[in-house]
Amino acid sequence: MPESPPTRILLADDHRLVRRGVRLILDSEPDLTVVAEAGDGAEAVEAARTHHPDLAILDIAMPRLTGLQAARELSRLQPGLRILILTMYDNEQYFFEALAAGASGYVLKSVADRDLVEACRATMRGEPFLYPGAVNALIRNYLDSVRDGKAPPAKAITDREEEILKLVAEGHTSQEIAGILFISVKTVERHRANLLQKLGLKDRLELTRYAIRVGLIEP
């Protein structure tokens, strides 16, 4: 019986040394192979368009597009692509956002050498992979929702507006943002105007301060 071809992986992290270490872990397994690397979320989206991987492993804190934003974009563009989040953040908010963005699993960098390979295999089998703290967070969140009889509050801005907010705060022009997100300049300008109105802000400086406050960019 012929063996299945190895899982083709896209690896995105803005630290080259981290990518090198993770790649060594993955490429040492016969059923896993890294076919493309990316240094930020926008590069990851472009690499997925080019290489059509089976699995994308995305860091959260990356320039241009975060891993969560890239995950949302990849889920829209390639619904069959499996996604894993690899992060240093043991953070319930990021964990729930990762699930909402289409990720099948959430692996902490601190235990990647122990968990990552199994996470890749579980994801390709169609099973979720959650570290123990994430399981506790899921159960606690569910119990809180049942007790309160309500869903968690919706975000103030849409996913697309969040992507544009991050890019504006990083200093990108409307033309550059249009290129990164594959949308028109006119659409970018409309989203920028909506952001200012929704958040009650006046200008780019205030948008940048807001982006820092909510953790989209580092100060």
N, C-alpha and C positions, 0 to 999 in steps of 0.2 A: 504494500500500500504506500503510495508516494507521500512524502512529508509535506505539510503545509508550508508555504513560503513564510519567511519571518515577518513579524509585524513591523511595518515601516513607520518610523517615528520622526516627528518634527520636535525639536528641542529649543525652547525660547527662554533665555535668561540674559540680563544685561551685564552679567559678570562672566568674563571669558573663562576664568579659572573654575567657576561653578559648572559651566557647560562642559569643560574638559573632564572634571571629576564625574559628573553624571553620565557623560558619554562612555567613559571607561566601564562604569557599572553596567550600562545597557548593552554595549557592544560585546561584552564578555559572555553574553547569553546567546545561545544558538538560535533562539526563536525571536530575538529582538534585534533591530538594526536602526541606527540613526541615519536618516537620509538627508536631513537638512537642519541647519541651526539658524537662529535669529537672535539679534541683540535687543530688540524691543517688540512691542505688540504689533505695530504696523508692519514691521518686517515679517513677523510670524504669519500675518494674514496673507501677505504677498507670497511667502514661501509655500504656504498651503495651496495657493492657486497654481503655483508652478509644479510642485512635487506630488500633490495629491496623496499625503500620508494617510495611514490608517488611524494614527493616534497622535495627538498634539499634547506635549507636556509644557505647561506655561507657568512661569514665575508670576507673582502678582505685581510686585513693584517694579515696573519697567517704564522707560520714557515713551512719549508719544501716545501709545495706547497701553493701559495696564493689562495684565493677564486676564482679568475679569472682562474688560471691554473687548479684548481680542477674542475671548471665548464666545461672547455674544455674537460678534461679527462672524466668526467661523461657524457657529451653529446656524446662522442665517444662510451663509454661502454654501456650506457643505454639511447638510443635516446628518449624513452618515458618519462623519468624522467623530471619533471618540476623543474626549478631552480629560486630562488630568491636571490638577493644580498642584504645583510643587512650591512650597513657600516656607519662610521662616516664621510666619505669623500664626500662632496658635490663638486664633481670634474667631469668636462665634459669628460676628457680623460678616467677615470675609467668607467664612465657611458657607453660610446660608446664601450669600450672594453668588458664590461659586456654583452651588446647586441650581440656583435660578438662572445662571448664565449658560447652563447646559453641561457643566462638568459632571463626570461620573465618579470622580474621586478627589481626595484632598490629602496630600502627603506632606509631612513636615520635613524640611531639609535636614534637621538634626538627626533624623532616623532614616534618611533616604537609602543608606547602604543596606538597611534591614528590610524596609517596606516597599521600595520603589518597584523592584522587579515583580513582586507579587501583585502590586497595584496595577501594573501594566497588563498582566495576564488576566486579572479579575475583570478589568475594564473591557478587554477584548472578548471576554466570555459574556459580556452584557451584565456583569454584576457590579454594584457600587463598591467602592473601597473607601472606608472611613477609619481614621485613626481613633483610638478609644475616647479621647476627649470630645471628638466630634459626635460620637454616638451618644454620649451623655448630654451634649448640647441639644441634639435632635429630640431626645426624650423630654428634656426639661422644657424646650420650646413648645412641644406638643401639649404637655400637661398644663403649661401656663395658658395656652390658647383655649384649651377645653375649660379650664377654671374660669377664665375671663369671658368666655363666650364670644370672642371676637378675633378677627384676623389682625396681624401686625399692621401698623400704619403704612400706607403707600409712600414711596419716595416722593420728594417735592418736585423732582425733575425727571424727565424720561431718560432712558438709556442713551439715546442719541445725543440729547442735550448734555448729558454727563461727559460723553466722549468729546464733544466740542468744547465744553468748559475746561477740561484738562488741557487740551491743545492750545486754547487761547491763553491759559495761565502759563503755559510753557513758552509763550512768546511767538507762536506760529501765526502767520498771516492767514487771512481768509482763503487766499489762493492755495497756500500750502495745506491747510486743513481739508479743502475740497479734494486735493490730490491724495492725501493720506486715506480719507474715508470714501473715496470714489463717489462723491456727490458734487453738485454744482455749487459755485461760489454764492449764487443767489440763495440756495438752501441753507448754506452756512450762515449767511447774514440774517436770515429769518430766525434760525435757531438762536443766534446770539441775542437778537432783540427779545425773543421770548424768555431767554435766561435772565436778562436784566429785569424784565417786567415781573417774572415769577418770583425772583429772589429779592426784589426791591433794591437793586444795586444800580450804581450810576455809570460805572466805567470799567475798563479792563483791570485797573489796579484793585478795585473792590472784588471783581471776579476772581482774581489771583488769590487774594486773602481768603476768600470763601473756599477756594479749591484746597488751600493749605489746611484750613480748619477742618474740612471733612475728609482729609487724608488722601486726596487725589494726587497731590504732588508734595514733595518734601521741601521745607523752607530752605 
